[in-house]
Amino acid sequence: MRPAAKVALFLSGLLLVLVPGLASGLLAAADWSVQEPLVVGTGLLAAVARLVLAPAPRGWAR
């Protein structure tokens, strides 16, 4: 495993431990996405469309 991957894995584990409710929230989101895939897919599609269609900040090129 590359050093950057080890650091990313460590930081994500640290985030799960330090942020209260994050682990249970992620589990609940995963469970909900299994039960309601159409709603989750629509939400993801809307988020991606919003990122793609949003104007770039001044000075940034796309």
mmCIF file of the N, C-alpha and C atoms, coordinates in Angstrom:
data_MODEL
# 
_entry.id   MODEL 
# 
loop_
_atom_site.group_PDB 
_atom_site.id 
_atom_site.type_symbol 
_atom_site.label_atom_id 
_atom_site.label_alt_id 
_atom_site.label_comp_id 
_atom_site.label_asym_id 
_atom_site.label_entity_id 
_atom_site.label_seq_id 
_atom_site.pdbx_PDB_ins_code 
_atom_site.Cartn_x 
_atom_site.Cartn_y 
_atom_site.Cartn_z 
_atom_site.occupancy 
_atom_site.B_iso_or_equiv 
_atom_site.pdbx_formal_charge 
_atom_site.auth_seq_id 
_atom_site.auth_comp_id 
_atom_site.auth_asym_id 
_atom_site.auth_atom_id 
_atom_site.pdbx_PDB_model_num 
ATOM 1   N N  . MET A 1 1  ? 0.852   -1.179 0.000   1.00 0.00 ? 1  MET A N  1 
ATOM 2   C CA . MET A 1 1  ? 0.000   0.000  0.000   1.00 0.00 ? 1  MET A CA 1 
ATOM 3   C C  . MET A 1 1  ? 0.899   1.244  0.000   1.00 0.00 ? 1  MET A C  1 
ATOM 4   N N  . ARG A 1 2  ? 0.523   2.219  -0.790  1.00 0.00 ? 2  ARG A N  1 
ATOM 5   C CA . ARG A 1 2  ? 1.309   3.452  -0.885  1.00 0.00 ? 2  ARG A CA 1 
ATOM 6   C C  . ARG A 1 2  ? 1.181   4.266  0.401   1.00 0.00 ? 2  ARG A C  1 
ATOM 7   N N  . PRO A 1 3  ? 2.189   5.080  0.715   1.00 0.00 ? 3  PRO A N  1 
ATOM 8   C CA . PRO A 1 3  ? 2.121   5.897  1.929   1.00 0.00 ? 3  PRO A CA 1 
ATOM 9   C C  . PRO A 1 3  ? 0.924   6.843  1.949   1.00 0.00 ? 3  PRO A C  1 
ATOM 10  N N  . ALA A 1 4  ? 0.566   7.400  0.798   1.00 0.00 ? 4  ALA A N  1 
ATOM 11  C CA . ALA A 1 4  ? -0.585  8.311  0.757   1.00 0.00 ? 4  ALA A CA 1 
ATOM 12  C C  . ALA A 1 4  ? -1.875  7.567  1.080   1.00 0.00 ? 4  ALA A C  1 
ATOM 13  N N  . ALA A 1 5  ? -1.974  6.321  0.636   1.00 0.00 ? 5  ALA A N  1 
ATOM 14  C CA . ALA A 1 5  ? -3.165  5.524  0.941   1.00 0.00 ? 5  ALA A CA 1 
ATOM 15  C C  . ALA A 1 5  ? -3.229  5.206  2.429   1.00 0.00 ? 5  ALA A C  1 
ATOM 16  N N  . LYS A 1 6  ? -2.082  4.936  3.036   1.00 0.00 ? 6  LYS A N  1 
ATOM 17  C CA . LYS A 1 6  ? -2.052  4.668  4.480   1.00 0.00 ? 6  LYS A CA 1 
ATOM 18  C C  . LYS A 1 6  ? -2.483  5.902  5.264   1.00 0.00 ? 6  LYS A C  1 
ATOM 19  N N  . VAL A 1 7  ? -2.004  7.055  4.840   1.00 0.00 ? 7  VAL A N  1 
ATOM 20  C CA . VAL A 1 7  ? -2.377  8.304  5.515   1.00 0.00 ? 7  VAL A CA 1 
ATOM 21  C C  . VAL A 1 7  ? -3.866  8.569  5.351   1.00 0.00 ? 7  VAL A C  1 
ATOM 22  N N  . ALA A 1 8  ? -4.396  8.356  4.159   1.00 0.00 ? 8  ALA A N  1 
ATOM 23  C CA . ALA A 1 8  ? -5.824  8.573  3.922   1.00 0.00 ? 8  ALA A CA 1 
ATOM 24  C C  . ALA A 1 8  ? -6.666  7.621  4.757   1.00 0.00 ? 8  ALA A C  1 
ATOM 25  N N  . LEU A 1 9  ? -6.243  6.373  4.856   1.00 0.00 ? 9  LEU A N  1 
ATOM 26  C CA . LEU A 1 9  ? -6.968  5.394  5.665   1.00 0.00 ? 9  LEU A CA 1 
ATOM 27  C C  . LEU A 1 9  ? -6.923  5.779  7.137   1.00 0.00 ? 9  LEU A C  1 
ATOM 28  N N  . PHE A 1 10 ? -5.760  6.207  7.611   1.00 0.00 ? 10 PHE A N  1 
ATOM 29  C CA . PHE A 1 10 ? -5.633  6.630  9.004   1.00 0.00 ? 10 PHE A CA 1 
ATOM 30  C C  . PHE A 1 10 ? -6.510  7.842  9.296   1.00 0.00 ? 10 PHE A C  1 
ATOM 31  N N  . LEU A 1 11 ? -6.488  8.830  8.405   1.00 0.00 ? 11 LEU A N  1 
ATOM 32  C CA . LEU A 1 11 ? -7.279  10.042 8.635   1.00 0.00 ? 11 LEU A CA 1 
ATOM 33  C C  . LEU A 1 11 ? -8.774  9.766  8.581   1.00 0.00 ? 11 LEU A C  1 
ATOM 34  N N  . SER A 1 12 ? -9.200  8.879  7.684   1.00 0.00 ? 12 SER A N  1 
ATOM 35  C CA . SER A 1 12 ? -10.629 8.557  7.638   1.00 0.00 ? 12 SER A CA 1 
ATOM 36  C C  . SER A 1 12 ? -11.052 7.799  8.887   1.00 0.00 ? 12 SER A C  1 
ATOM 37  N N  . GLY A 1 13 ? -10.206 6.913  9.387   1.00 0.00 ? 13 GLY A N  1 
ATOM 38  C CA . GLY A 1 13 ? -10.506 6.226  10.647  1.00 0.00 ? 13 GLY A CA 1 
ATOM 39  C C  . GLY A 1 13 ? -10.540 7.194  11.810  1.00 0.00 ? 13 GLY A C  1 
ATOM 40  N N  . LEU A 1 14 ? -9.616  8.133  11.826  1.00 0.00 ? 14 LEU A N  1 
ATOM 41  C CA . LEU A 1 14 ? -9.597  9.145  12.883  1.00 0.00 ? 14 LEU A CA 1 
ATOM 42  C C  . LEU A 1 14 ? -10.842 10.013 12.829  1.00 0.00 ? 14 LEU A C  1 
ATOM 43  N N  . LEU A 1 15 ? -11.281 10.343 11.636  1.00 0.00 ? 15 LEU A N  1 
ATOM 44  C CA . LEU A 1 15 ? -12.496 11.139 11.469  1.00 0.00 ? 15 LEU A CA 1 
ATOM 45  C C  . LEU A 1 15 ? -13.708 10.397 12.016  1.00 0.00 ? 15 LEU A C  1 
ATOM 46  N N  . LEU A 1 16 ? -13.788 9.092  11.750  1.00 0.00 ? 16 LEU A N  1 
ATOM 47  C CA . LEU A 1 16 ? -14.912 8.298  12.255  1.00 0.00 ? 16 LEU A CA 1 
ATOM 48  C C  . LEU A 1 16 ? -14.916 8.242  13.778  1.00 0.00 ? 16 LEU A C  1 
ATOM 49  N N  . VAL A 1 17 ? -13.730 8.233  14.378  1.00 0.00 ? 17 VAL A N  1 
ATOM 50  C CA . VAL A 1 17 ? -13.642 8.150  15.840  1.00 0.00 ? 17 VAL A CA 1 
ATOM 51  C C  . VAL A 1 17 ? -13.914 9.501  16.489  1.00 0.00 ? 17 VAL A C  1 
ATOM 52  N N  . LEU A 1 18 ? -13.405 10.571 15.906  1.00 0.00 ? 18 LEU A N  1 
ATOM 53  C CA . LEU A 1 18 ? -13.465 11.876 16.562  1.00 0.00 ? 18 LEU A CA 1 
ATOM 54  C C  . LEU A 1 18 ? -14.777 12.623 16.363  1.00 0.00 ? 18 LEU A C  1 
ATOM 55  N N  . VAL A 1 19 ? -15.442 12.409 15.243  1.00 0.00 ? 19 VAL A N  1 
ATOM 56  C CA . VAL A 1 19 ? -16.680 13.138 14.976  1.00 0.00 ? 19 VAL A CA 1 
ATOM 57  C C  . VAL A 1 19 ? -17.844 12.327 15.530  1.00 0.00 ? 19 VAL A C  1 
ATOM 58  N N  . PRO A 1 20 ? -18.507 12.857 16.566  1.00 0.00 ? 20 PRO A N  1 
ATOM 59  C CA . PRO A 1 20 ? -19.595 12.087 17.173  1.00 0.00 ? 20 PRO A CA 1 
ATOM 60  C C  . PRO A 1 20 ? -20.758 11.905 16.207  1.00 0.00 ? 20 PRO A C  1 
ATOM 61  N N  . GLY A 1 21 ? -21.226 10.691 16.103  1.00 0.00 ? 21 GLY A N  1 
ATOM 62  C CA . GLY A 1 21 ? -22.376 10.398 15.268  1.00 0.00 ? 21 GLY A CA 1 
ATOM 63  C C  . GLY A 1 21 ? -22.062 10.156 13.809  1.00 0.00 ? 21 GLY A C  1 
ATOM 64  N N  . LEU A 1 22 ? -20.817 10.340 13.390  1.00 0.00 ? 22 LEU A N  1 
ATOM 65  C CA . LEU A 1 22 ? -20.499 10.178 11.969  1.00 0.00 ? 22 LEU A CA 1 
ATOM 66  C C  . LEU A 1 22 ? -20.630 8.722  11.534  1.00 0.00 ? 22 LEU A C  1 
ATOM 67  N N  . ALA A 1 23 ? -20.096 7.812  12.341  1.00 0.00 ? 23 ALA A N  1 
ATOM 68  C CA . ALA A 1 23 ? -20.164 6.393  11.972  1.00 0.00 ? 23 ALA A CA 1 
ATOM 69  C C  . ALA A 1 23 ? -21.608 5.914  11.906  1.00 0.00 ? 23 ALA A C  1 
ATOM 70  N N  . SER A 1 24 ? -22.400 6.266  12.915  1.00 0.00 ? 24 SER A N  1 
ATOM 71  C CA . SER A 1 24 ? -23.801 5.829  12.902  1.00 0.00 ? 24 SER A CA 1 
ATOM 72  C C  . SER A 1 24 ? -24.573 6.517  11.777  1.00 0.00 ? 24 SER A C  1 
ATOM 73  N N  . GLY A 1 25 ? -24.220 7.756  11.481  1.00 0.00 ? 25 GLY A N  1 
ATOM 74  C CA . GLY A 1 25 ? -24.860 8.455  10.369  1.00 0.00 ? 25 GLY A CA 1 
ATOM 75  C C  . GLY A 1 25 ? -24.534 7.815  9.034   1.00 0.00 ? 25 GLY A C  1 
ATOM 76  N N  . LEU A 1 26 ? -23.284 7.401  8.858   1.00 0.00 ? 26 LEU A N  1 
ATOM 77  C CA . LEU A 1 26 ? -22.897 6.727  7.618   1.00 0.00 ? 26 LEU A CA 1 
ATOM 78  C C  . LEU A 1 26 ? -23.595 5.378  7.480   1.00 0.00 ? 26 LEU A C  1 
ATOM 79  N N  . LEU A 1 27 ? -23.712 4.661  8.595   1.00 0.00 ? 27 LEU A N  1 
ATOM 80  C CA . LEU A 1 27 ? -24.427 3.381  8.557   1.00 0.00 ? 27 LEU A CA 1 
ATOM 81  C C  . LEU A 1 27 ? -25.897 3.582  8.219   1.00 0.00 ? 27 LEU A C  1 
ATOM 82  N N  . ALA A 1 28 ? -26.502 4.603  8.808   1.00 0.00 ? 28 ALA A N  1 
ATOM 83  C CA . ALA A 1 28 ? -27.912 4.886  8.520   1.00 0.00 ? 28 ALA A CA 1 
ATOM 84  C C  . ALA A 1 28 ? -28.091 5.297  7.060   1.00 0.00 ? 28 ALA A C  1 
ATOM 85  N N  . ALA A 1 29 ? -27.161 6.093  6.540   1.00 0.00 ? 29 ALA A N  1 
ATOM 86  C CA . ALA A 1 29 ? -27.242 6.505  5.135   1.00 0.00 ? 29 ALA A CA 1 
ATOM 87  C C  . ALA A 1 29 ? -27.076 5.310  4.203   1.00 0.00 ? 29 ALA A C  1 
ATOM 88  N N  . ALA A 1 30 ? -26.165 4.406  4.550   1.00 0.00 ? 30 ALA A N  1 
ATOM 89  C CA . ALA A 1 30 ? -25.970 3.209  3.726   1.00 0.00 ? 30 ALA A CA 1 
ATOM 90  C C  . ALA A 1 30 ? -27.216 2.331  3.746   1.00 0.00 ? 30 ALA A C  1 
ATOM 91  N N  . ASP A 1 31 ? -27.812 2.175  4.924   1.00 0.00 ? 31 ASP A N  1 
ATOM 92  C CA . ASP A 1 31 ? -29.032 1.374  5.044   1.00 0.00 ? 31 ASP A CA 1 
ATOM 93  C C  . ASP A 1 31 ? -30.168 2.016  4.253   1.00 0.00 ? 31 ASP A C  1 
ATOM 94  N N  . TRP A 1 32 ? -30.294 3.330  4.351   1.00 0.00 ? 32 TRP A N  1 
ATOM 95  C CA . TRP A 1 32 ? -31.360 4.037  3.644   1.00 0.00 ? 32 TRP A CA 1 
ATOM 96  C C  . TRP A 1 32 ? -31.161 3.952  2.138   1.00 0.00 ? 32 TRP A C  1 
ATOM 97  N N  . SER A 1 33 ? -29.893 4.003  1.689   1.00 0.00 ? 33 SER A N  1 
ATOM 98  C CA . SER A 1 33 ? -29.633 3.941  0.252   1.00 0.00 ? 33 SER A CA 1 
ATOM 99  C C  . SER A 1 33 ? -29.995 2.575  -0.319  1.00 0.00 ? 33 SER A C  1 
ATOM 100 N N  . VAL A 1 34 ? -29.910 1.534  0.508   1.00 0.00 ? 34 VAL A N  1 
ATOM 101 C CA . VAL A 1 34 ? -30.318 0.203  0.053   1.00 0.00 ? 34 VAL A CA 1 
ATOM 102 C C  . VAL A 1 34 ? -31.834 0.139  -0.062  1.00 0.00 ? 34 VAL A C  1 
ATOM 103 N N  . GLN A 1 35 ? -32.526 0.796  0.868   1.00 0.00 ? 35 GLN A N  1 
ATOM 104 C CA . GLN A 1 35 ? -33.985 0.744  0.882   1.00 0.00 ? 35 GLN A CA 1 
ATOM 105 C C  . GLN A 1 35 ? -34.608 1.685  -0.148  1.00 0.00 ? 35 GLN A C  1 
ATOM 106 N N  . GLU A 1 36 ? -33.968 2.812  -0.417  1.00 0.00 ? 36 GLU A N  1 
ATOM 107 C CA . GLU A 1 36 ? -34.518 3.818  -1.335  1.00 0.00 ? 36 GLU A CA 1 
ATOM 108 C C  . GLU A 1 36 ? -33.492 4.199  -2.406  1.00 0.00 ? 36 GLU A C  1 
ATOM 109 N N  . PRO A 1 37 ? -33.123 3.274  -3.288  1.00 0.00 ? 37 PRO A N  1 
ATOM 110 C CA . PRO A 1 37 ? -32.072 3.592  -4.267  1.00 0.00 ? 37 PRO A CA 1 
ATOM 111 C C  . PRO A 1 37 ? -32.472 4.673  -5.265  1.00 0.00 ? 37 PRO A C  1 
ATOM 112 N N  . LEU A 1 38 ? -33.755 4.774  -5.593  1.00 0.00 ? 38 LEU A N  1 
ATOM 113 C CA . LEU A 1 38 ? -34.188 5.791  -6.555  1.00 0.00 ? 38 LEU A CA 1 
ATOM 114 C C  . LEU A 1 38 ? -34.012 7.197  -5.985  1.00 0.00 ? 38 LEU A C  1 
ATOM 115 N N  . VAL A 1 39 ? -34.353 7.367  -4.716  1.00 0.00 ? 39 VAL A N  1 
ATOM 116 C CA . VAL A 1 39 ? -34.211 8.678  -4.075  1.00 0.00 ? 39 VAL A CA 1 
ATOM 117 C C  . VAL A 1 39 ? -32.738 9.056  -3.970  1.00 0.00 ? 39 VAL A C  1 
ATOM 118 N N  . VAL A 1 40 ? -31.906 8.099  -3.572  1.00 0.00 ? 40 VAL A N  1 
ATOM 119 C CA . VAL A 1 40 ? -30.474 8.373  -3.434  1.00 0.00 ? 40 VAL A CA 1 
ATOM 120 C C  . VAL A 1 40 ? -29.852 8.656  -4.798  1.00 0.00 ? 40 VAL A C  1 
ATOM 121 N N  . GLY A 1 41 ? -30.225 7.886  -5.801  1.00 0.00 ? 41 GLY A N  1 
ATOM 122 C CA . GLY A 1 41 ? -29.709 8.123  -7.150  1.00 0.00 ? 41 GLY A CA 1 
ATOM 123 C C  . GLY A 1 41 ? -30.105 9.478  -7.689  1.00 0.00 ? 41 GLY A C  1 
ATOM 124 N N  . THR A 1 42 ? -31.343 9.874  -7.436  1.00 0.00 ? 42 THR A N  1 
ATOM 125 C CA . THR A 1 42 ? -31.807 11.192 -7.874  1.00 0.00 ? 42 THR A CA 1 
ATOM 126 C C  . THR A 1 42 ? -31.042 12.300 -7.159  1.00 0.00 ? 42 THR A C  1 
ATOM 127 N N  . GLY A 1 43 ? -30.807 12.116 -5.867  1.00 0.00 ? 43 GLY A N  1 
ATOM 128 C CA . GLY A 1 43 ? -30.043 13.109 -5.107  1.00 0.00 ? 43 GLY A CA 1 
ATOM 129 C C  . GLY A 1 43 ? -28.616 13.236 -5.605  1.00 0.00 ? 43 GLY A C  1 
ATOM 130 N N  . LEU A 1 44 ? -27.980 12.095 -5.894  1.00 0.00 ? 44 LEU A N  1 
ATOM 131 C CA . LEU A 1 44 ? -26.620 12.133 -6.423  1.00 0.00 ? 44 LEU A CA 1 
ATOM 132 C C  . LEU A 1 44 ? -26.575 12.781 -7.801  1.00 0.00 ? 44 LEU A C  1 
ATOM 133 N N  . LEU A 1 45 ? -27.551 12.464 -8.627  1.00 0.00 ? 45 LEU A N  1 
ATOM 134 C CA . LEU A 1 45 ? -27.618 13.068 -9.955  1.00 0.00 ? 45 LEU A CA 1 
ATOM 135 C C  . LEU A 1 45 ? -27.802 14.579 -9.864  1.00 0.00 ? 45 LEU A C  1 
ATOM 136 N N  . ALA A 1 46 ? -28.649 15.021 -8.941  1.00 0.00 ? 46 ALA A N  1 
ATOM 137 C CA . ALA A 1 46 ? -28.858 16.460 -8.751  1.00 0.00 ? 46 ALA A CA 1 
ATOM 138 C C  . ALA A 1 46 ? -27.591 17.136 -8.249  1.00 0.00 ? 46 ALA A C  1 
ATOM 139 N N  . ALA A 1 47 ? -26.859 16.473 -7.349  1.00 0.00 ? 47 ALA A N  1 
ATOM 140 C CA . ALA A 1 47 ? -25.621 17.056 -6.826  1.00 0.00 ? 47 ALA A CA 1 
ATOM 141 C C  . ALA A 1 47 ? -24.570 17.187 -7.923  1.00 0.00 ? 47 ALA A C  1 
ATOM 142 N N  . VAL A 1 48 ? -24.435 16.162 -8.744  1.00 0.00 ? 48 VAL A N  1 
ATOM 143 C CA . VAL A 1 48 ? -23.456 16.214 -9.836  1.00 0.00 ? 48 VAL A CA 1 
ATOM 144 C C  . VAL A 1 48 ? -23.854 17.274 -10.858 1.00 0.00 ? 48 VAL A C  1 
ATOM 145 N N  . ALA A 1 49 ? -25.140 17.343 -11.179 1.00 0.00 ? 49 ALA A N  1 
ATOM 146 C CA . ALA A 1 49 ? -25.602 18.353 -12.135 1.00 0.00 ? 49 ALA A CA 1 
ATOM 147 C C  . ALA A 1 49 ? -25.354 19.758 -11.603 1.00 0.00 ? 49 ALA A C  1 
ATOM 148 N N  . ARG A 1 50 ? -25.561 19.933 -10.324 1.00 0.00 ? 50 ARG A N  1 
ATOM 149 C CA . ARG A 1 50 ? -25.327 21.249 -9.723  1.00 0.00 ? 50 ARG A CA 1 
ATOM 150 C C  . ARG A 1 50 ? -23.852 21.629 -9.798  1.00 0.00 ? 50 ARG A C  1 
ATOM 151 N N  . LEU A 1 51 ? -22.968 20.647 -9.573  1.00 0.00 ? 51 LEU A N  1 
ATOM 152 C CA . LEU A 1 51 ? -21.534 20.921 -9.669  1.00 0.00 ? 51 LEU A CA 1 
ATOM 153 C C  . LEU A 1 51 ? -21.121 21.242 -11.103 1.00 0.00 ? 51 LEU A C  1 
ATOM 154 N N  . VAL A 1 52 ? -21.688 20.522 -12.049 1.00 0.00 ? 52 VAL A N  1 
ATOM 155 C CA . VAL A 1 52 ? -21.306 20.715 -13.451 1.00 0.00 ? 52 VAL A CA 1 
ATOM 156 C C  . VAL A 1 52 ? -21.873 22.018 -14.005 1.00 0.00 ? 52 VAL A C  1 
ATOM 157 N N  . LEU A 1 53 ? -23.103 22.334 -13.643 1.00 0.00 ? 53 LEU A N  1 
ATOM 158 C CA . LEU A 1 53 ? -23.771 23.501 -14.221 1.00 0.00 ? 53 LEU A CA 1 
ATOM 159 C C  . LEU A 1 53 ? -23.470 24.811 -13.495 1.00 0.00 ? 53 LEU A C  1 
ATOM 160 N N  . ALA A 1 54 ? -22.921 24.734 -12.292 1.00 0.00 ? 54 ALA A N  1 
ATOM 161 C CA . ALA A 1 54 ? -22.627 25.956 -11.541 1.00 0.00 ? 54 ALA A CA 1 
ATOM 162 C C  . ALA A 1 54 ? -21.519 26.735 -12.247 1.00 0.00 ? 54 ALA A C  1 
ATOM 163 N N  . PRO A 1 55 ? -21.647 28.046 -12.273 1.00 0.00 ? 55 PRO A N  1 
ATOM 164 C CA . PRO A 1 55 ? -20.583 28.833 -12.906 1.00 0.00 ? 55 PRO A CA 1 
ATOM 165 C C  . PRO A 1 55 ? -19.291 28.747 -12.093 1.00 0.00 ? 55 PRO A C  1 
ATOM 166 N N  . ALA A 1 56 ? -18.181 28.738 -12.803 1.00 0.00 ? 56 ALA A N  1 
ATOM 167 C CA . ALA A 1 56 ? -16.885 28.684 -12.136 1.00 0.00 ? 56 ALA A CA 1 
ATOM 168 C C  . ALA A 1 56 ? -16.614 30.018 -11.440 1.00 0.00 ? 56 ALA A C  1 
ATOM 169 N N  . PRO A 1 57 ? -15.945 29.983 -10.291 1.00 0.00 ? 57 PRO A N  1 
ATOM 170 C CA . PRO A 1 57 ? -15.584 31.241 -9.625  1.00 0.00 ? 57 PRO A CA 1 
ATOM 171 C C  . PRO A 1 57 ? -14.691 32.095 -10.520 1.00 0.00 ? 57 PRO A C  1 
ATOM 172 N N  . ARG A 1 58 ? -14.696 33.387 -10.263 1.00 0.00 ? 58 ARG A N  1 
ATOM 173 C CA . ARG A 1 58 ? -13.890 34.298 -11.079 1.00 0.00 ? 58 ARG A CA 1 
ATOM 174 C C  . ARG A 1 58 ? -12.420 33.914 -11.040 1.00 0.00 ? 58 ARG A C  1 
ATOM 175 N N  . GLY A 1 59 ? -11.818 33.869 -12.204 1.00 0.00 ? 59 GLY A N  1 
ATOM 176 C CA . GLY A 1 59 ? -10.403 33.540 -12.281 1.00 0.00 ? 59 GLY A CA 1 
ATOM 177 C C  . GLY A 1 59 ? -10.131 32.054 -12.446 1.00 0.00 ? 59 GLY A C  1 
ATOM 178 N N  . TRP A 1 60 ? -11.157 31.226 -12.324 1.00 0.00 ? 60 TRP A N  1 
ATOM 179 C CA . TRP A 1 60 ? -10.979 29.783 -12.477 1.00 0.00 ? 60 TRP A CA 1 
ATOM 180 C C  . TRP A 1 60 ? -11.443 29.388 -13.868 1.00 0.00 ? 60 TRP A C  1 
ATOM 181 N N  . ALA A 1 61 ? -10.690 28.543 -14.507 1.00 0.00 ? 61 ALA A N  1 
ATOM 182 C CA . ALA A 1 61 ? -11.090 28.045 -15.824 1.00 0.00 ? 61 ALA A CA 1 
ATOM 183 C C  . ALA A 1 61 ? -11.583 26.616 -15.682 1.00 0.00 ? 61 ALA A C  1 
ATOM 184 N N  . ARG A 1 62 ? -12.544 26.262 -16.494 1.00 0.00 ? 62 ARG A N  1 
ATOM 185 C CA . ARG A 1 62 ? -13.040 24.881 -16.484 1.00 0.00 ? 62 ARG A CA 1 
ATOM 186 C C  . ARG A 1 62 ? -12.570 24.158 -17.688 1.00 0.00 ? 62 ARG A C  1 
# 
